[in-house]
Amino acid sequence: MSEITAITPQVKDKTRCNVFIDGRFCCGLTLEATVKNRLKVGQEISEAKLSEIQLESEKSVALDKALAHISATQKTEKQIREFLSKKGYLSAVADHVVEKMREYNFLNDGEYAESYVESAAKRKGSRLIRLELKSKGISDAEIDGALESLDEETEISTARGILDKYMRGKSFDRETLQKAYRYLMGKGFDYDVAKAALASLSVEEEE
């Protein structure tokens, strides 16, 4: 058991308050739920009980907020969980929201990954795309599936387009080409792709 050490009103939403347990922020609750459950400073309570109170009183509100959050752009499950956590919702509420959003097909990490690859592949390599998707909480299996559509020939073509822009106005000396190679690697292209793009550039320059 832990102790409620503070209950403070939220600045941006006067209908909600922040609950602190043992001196640290625990969660946000509606004032109605706080009063209904007779929560007060000095009271002994478990985080599991607070989670139960929040789930019962705010699961619909949390779902509405999450749906509004994805109305502009598609989000991953991890991003929704992070959004709800910042709003003061506990894991039980996040679990409920994610389950409902999956059920209504508002959350689909596999589709998100495919859409992301389609867009990002026009300006960066698969290595960087993989890292970015990983940071968004996409599983390795879903990333692999999304990257299947990106073949080496397409990557070389993209790398070559980036390389052409980079080399404008520059001389084709060894030092510049080495910098160009590092530039392509920084854009997420692997060794073979960067090498092939540079090779095609060198052949054209010789011609």
N, C-alpha and C positions, 0 to 999 in steps of 0.2 A: 504493500500500500504506500501511496505517496500523499503529500499534503498540497492542497490548493493554496498557493501563496499570494495570488493576485487574480482579480477579475477586472479587466479594464475595457472601457468602450472603444470600439474601432473608430479611427478618425474618418475614414471614407464611407463607412456604413453605420449609421447610428442605431440600426436594428440588430447589430451584432456586437459581440464582445470577444476579447481574447482571454483565454484561460491559461494561467501559469501554474506549473507543477514543480515543486521544490526549486523555485526561483528561475525556472526556464519556461519559455513559451511551449505550450503543448498543442493547443488547437483553438480554432474559432468556433463559437456557438451563437445561435440566435438568442436574443434576450428572452424570448418566449420559452425556449428550451431550458435556459439557465434558471428561470423562475419556476417553471413547471417541475424541474427536478431538484429544486431547493439547493442549488449549489452555492456555496459561500466560502469565503477565505477562512482557512484553518481547518476545513473539512478534510478528512482522510478519504481518498478515492483512488482507484486503480485506473491506469490508462485504458485498460480493457473496458471498464465501465463507461468512461468518457467516450470511447469509440462507439459503444453501443448506443449511447444517448445521441451522439452526433449522427449516426447512421439512421436512426429512427426519425429524427426530426429534420434532417437536411439532405437526404439522398436525392430528392427531387430537385431541390435548388442547385445542388452540386452538378447534377446531370444537365440542367438548363445552362449553367455557366460553362460547362465543358463543351456543349453543343454550340454555344455562341462563340467560344474560343476557336472552333474549327470552321466557322462559317466563312472566313476569309481564305484560309489556306489549310490544306490537309495536314494532319498531325500524326505522329506516331504514338503508340501506347505510352512510351517513356515520357514523351513531351506532355501528354495529358496528365500523367501522374505527377510530374514536376509542377505543372500549372496548379493542380489541386492542392499540392503540398504547400506551395507559396500562399495559397488562399486560406491555409489553416485547416485543411481537411485531413483527417487521419486515414490510415491505410485501408480500413474497412470500407469507408465511403468511396475511396479511389477504386477499390476492387469492384464495388457495386456499379460505379459509373462505367468503368472499362468493360465490364461484362455486358451492360445494357448497350453500350455503343458498338460493341462487336455484334451483338444480336441484331441491331438495326443496320449493320454494315456501315456505320459511320467511322469505324476504326478497322483498318486492314493494313498491317505493316507490309505484307507482301505486295499489295497494290501500290502502297506509298513508295516502296523501293523501286518498283518498275518505272513509276512516273518520274522519280528522282533521277534514275539512270538516263532515261530518255532526254531529260533536260540538261543534266550536268555533263553528259558525254560530248556535248558540243564545244566545251571549253576546258575540259580537264580529263586526266587519264583514270583508268579503272582502279589503280592503286589508291589514289586520293579519294575517289568516290567510295571505295570500300571503307576507308577510315572514317569518312564523314557519316556514312550510314551506320557504322558501328557505334559512333558517338551518339546517334539518335536512338539507340536501343534496338536496332534491327538485328535479327538473328543471322548467324553465318549462313544457314540454309536459305533464308529468304534473300540474302545478299547474293549468294551464288546463283540463285534462280533468276534474279533481276539482271545480273551481269552476263547471263548466257546470250542475251541479245546483242552484246557488244563484242564483235569479233576483232581480231588484230588488224585486219585491213582497214576497218572503220577508224580504229584508234590511230593508225599511221596517217590516215588522211587528215584527221583532226589535228594531230601533232604537227603535220606539215603546214597546215593553215596557220597555226599559232607561230610556227617557226618563221614563216614568210613575213609575218607582221614584225616579229622580233628583229629580223635581219635587215629591215628596210633602212637604207642609209648607212649600213655598217659594211666594213670590209670583210672579206672571206679569209682572214688569216687564222692561224691555228688557235691563238688565244681567244678570239671572238667565238670561234666554233666550240671551243671548250666551255665558254660561258653559256652559249646557246644550249649545249647539251645539259648543263646543270639547270638551266631554266626549264627545260622540258621535264627533267626529273622532278623539279619542284612543283610542276603542274600535275604530278601524279602519274606520269607515263613510266613504264618500266624500261629497263635497259634496251631490250630488243626493239621496242617501238621507237624510242628516242634515236637509237642507232640507225634504224631504217629511214626515219624522217631526215636525218642529217645526210645519209648516203644519197638519197634522192635529190637533195638540195645541191650536194657537191657535184653530182653527175650533170645537172642542169647548168651549173656554173661553169664547168669545164667545157660544155658544149657551146 
